């Protein structure tokens, strides 16, 4: 479903002459094709929508880091390009979870996995990744998981 949306948006961008959007969508599709080829080499199926969302999330993170580096290096025009790409990529992602939703999901995952302390953090994060890939910021969720598990220990 997400791949079809990417293709449709690419056609629309071509017709409308939106060069930045077209270039960003082509970049996303190239990354997807690379991952599909890699998966095929390992005897796996093409990426699922959840895996595509995780890839998009990774691309956003990379661009945020690049924008920060460009700003520190005194290159605001390059940082602006990165931020424009982020906005386009995020247009294909579902809305991010709020902190309250993230905390509720963490509590549910802890109960589901039967986690008892900090040593079970991997199980909880794994359960969250399975359900909320592309919607949850795992960099922000990790300390929340650690905090919740520490309270149980």
N, C-alpha and C positions, 0 to 999 in steps of 0.2 A: 504494500500500500504506500509506504513512504517513498519507495523507488519510483512508483508511478507519479507521485506528486512532484518529485524532483524533475522528472522528465517533462511533465506538463508545465512546470514553472520555468524550465529552461526554454521551452518553445515560446512561452509568453514573453520572456525577457528578450529573446531574439526578435520577435515581432515588434516589441516596444522600443528596441534599441537601447536597452539598459545594459551597458557594457560591464559595469562593476558586478551587477547581480549575475549576469551570464558567466563571467569569469569565475566567480565564487562557486556557482552551481557546478560548473565543469570541474573545478578543483575537488569538490565533494565527490562527484561521480568518479573521478580518477582514483581517489583514495578508496572508494568502495570497490572499484574494479581490482585494485591492488590486493585488498583484503580477500576478495572472492577468489582470486588466482591463488593466493597463499592457502586459503581453506581447501580449494580443489586439490592442491598438491598434497595436502594432508589427508585427503579422502573425506572431507567434510562437505556439508551443504553450503550454499551461499549464505551470507549473513542474514539473520532474522531481523525484524524491525527493532527488537531490543538491542541487538548488537550494533545496528546502524545508529541508534540513538546514543549508545555509549561512544561510538566513533565521533559523532557530532560533538558530544560533550568534550571529548579529548581535543578536538580541533579548536573549540572555543577556549579551552584552557591554554593551549599553545599560543593562540593569538593574544590572549590577555597578557601572557608573559612577554611576548614580543613587543607589544605596545608599551609595556612598562620599561623595557630595555631601550626602546626608541626614545621615549620621553626623557629618560635619564641621559641619553646620549645627545640630547638637543635636536632631535629629528621629529618634531611634532607632526609633519605631513605624513611620515611613514606610520606613526602611531594612529593617526586619523584613518589611514587606509585599513589598518588592522581592526580598528573599532567598527568600521563600516562592514568588514567581512563578518565580524562577530554578530552584528545585527541581522545580517542575511542568514547566517547559519542558525541563529536562535529562532528565526522565523519557521524553521522546520521542526523545531523541538516543542514538546508539550510544555505548558507553563511549569516553572520550577516550584517545588514544594516550599511552603512557608516553614519557619522554624517550629511552629506549633505542630504542623502536620508531620514534620520530620521527627520530632520527639515522640509523637503518637505512634508512628511507624516503627521507631526504635523499640519502644515498649512492647509493641505487638511482636516484633521479631525476637526479642529476648524471651517472651513468654512462649513463642512457637518453638524456639530452639532449645529451651530449657537451660539457657545460659545462667551460670551461677556466680561468675566473677570475671575479672579481667583476662584470665587465660582463655575464655571462650569468645573473645572479641572477633576472631577470625570467622567463627560460625555465624555470628550476628551480622557482620559486614557482608558475608557471602549470601545470606538470606535477603538482606536489603538490596544487594546488587541484582539478584534474581528478579525481584519484584519492581524495583524503582529505577532501573537503568535509564538514564536520560532525563529523569525528573528530579533526582536527588543529587545534591552536591556532596559527594562523599568526602571531600576534603574538610568540609564544615561538619559533616555528620560524624566523622571519626572521633573527635574529642567529645561529642555528645554521647556516643556509645560508650566510650571509656568512662565518662562521668557516671552514666547510668549503671554500668557494671561494677564500678568501684563502690557505689552505694549499696550494692547487693552483697558485696564480699564481707 
